[in-house]
């Protein structure tokens, strides 16, 4: 696709409605949520006396163990609910 001389003349003014909504509603809320998380992490690190990276690593490790634990328990739970049927 080539852009002709009249492109700027034909272009509508301002962003599209979906982009305007995302830029004014979604992005500010996400940024505020991330900022609140950062403040919470910083305050927790100061209160516990450890570096924030240690807290993030510990939370990531705990989340990974939780996910692995729930995935490992699924076939056994399915077998208990439906004995005698193949589980996958």
C-alpha positions, 0 to 999 in steps of 0.5 A, spaced: 500 500 500 502 506 498 501 513 501 498 518 496 499 526 497 492 526 499 493 522 505 493 527 511 487 531 507 483 524 508 485 522 514 480 523 520 482 527 526 483 524 532 484 517 534 479 512 533 473 510 538 477 504 541 484 507 541 481 513 545 477 508 550 484 504 551 488 510 552 483 514 557 480 508 561 484 501 560 492 504 560 491 509 566 488 503 570 493 498 569 498 503 570 495 505 577 495 497 579 502 496 577 504 502 581 500 500 587 503 493 587 510 496 586 509 501 593 506 494 596 512 491 594 517 496 597 513 497 603 513 489 604 521 489 603 522 495 608 518 492 613 521 485 612 528 488 611 529 484 605 531 486 598 524 486 593 528 482 588 528 476 594 520 477 595 519 477 587 523 471 587 519 467 593 512 469 590 514 467 583 517 460 586 511 459 590 506 460 584 510 455 580 510 450 586 502 452 586 501 451 579 505 444 579 502 442 585 495 443 582 497 440 575 500 433 578 493 432 582 489 433 576 489 425 573 488 422 580 482 427 582 479 425 575 481 417 576 477 418 583 471 421 580 471 417 574 474 410 576 475 405 570 475 411 565 482 413 561 484 419 563 487 422 557 
